[in-house]
Amino acid sequence: MSRLAQAPPRRPAPAAGGPAPGGGGRRKAARSEQWAAWGFLLPVGVYLLGFYAYPLYRNLELSLRDYTVRSFVRGDAPFVGMANHLEIFDDPAFGPALGHTVVFTVVSLAFQFTIGLALALFFAGNFRLSATLRALFLVPWLLPLIVSSSTWAWMLNSDSGVVNAALGVLGLGPVNWLTSPDWSLWSVTIANIWIGVPFNLVVLYSGLQAIDPAVHEAAALDGATGLQRFWHVTLPLLRPVSAITLLLGLVYTLKVFDIIWIMTRGGPSGSSTTFATWSYRLGFGNLVPSFGPGAAVGNLLIVVALVFGLLYIRLQRRRDLA
């Protein structure tokens, strides 16, 4: 028998463009990975819809209808369009509340970031007990806000506060921190700065730890002083962390309510009223609640936070493309 006759028959080659061996298995694996991805995304999607999308929709719907207590329960409030928004713009309290919100937010962010950065640079030296001191600085951030606000209200009390007692020892007169229109806004701002400094410290300290020490060593070898290294090396490399720190601080400060409400309730005479406290007072603080205008003020806070968030995303994309 010849060698050709003894050879086993060859399998026909697959047609051009046909499925490769094992293609069905790869498709099944890819499909299972897609189902796994959707399985992980589903809880997050349900959470975002239930706790973010629906409240935003509900707040928008409240601001577009004329709700009373009866119509709020029955759900038959008439549609009024932008009338609630126009009402808050015409309200005499809008201008002062806007000014207080801007001052409270800008001053809080400026001092929180500056003090947090200074402390982060201080702790970057990793000296003895630095970890313990950093942990102690986190206490204001970890305390419940009602505890921190009540403590500051007691410290700044006009009659029995420890701050006025210290001023008396120095020979200075007592200050009506919480009951004077000239001081109430600054009092709640000081308390908010104290609460927000630890957050800035933690985030900025993490950003400093991510900077390669070799960069500072190279700048020092080139003759750069400490201030020059900070200004031309540290700050530019810390810019992404600084941007997200300021953005998160802005969003948090815009919606600060409990600190102001516990310490001054927005008074006296509205001297410490911000958009957050004004929205609450309109919706729940009056004998005749104004749910629609209160929700409209809340929409202003949402729009401001959204604008700055989109601005941050745009700047970040431009930086990534540069």
ABEGO torsion letter per residue (X at the ends): XBAAAABBBBBBBBBBGBBBBGAAAAAAAAAAAAAAAAAAAAAAAAAAAAAAAAAAAAAAAAAABBBBAAAAAAGABBBAEAAAAAAAAABAAAAAAAAAAAAAAAAAAAAAAAAAAAAAAAAAAGBBGAAAAAAAAAAAAABBAAAAAAAAAAAABAAABAAAAAAAAAGBBBBBAAABAAAAAAAAAAAAAAAAAAAAAAAAAAAAAABBAAAAAAAAAAGBBAAAAAAAAAAAAAAAAAAAAAAAAAAAAAABAAAAAAAAGGOBGGAABBAAAAAAAAAAABABBBAAAAAAAAAAAAAAAAAAAAAAAAAAAAAAAX
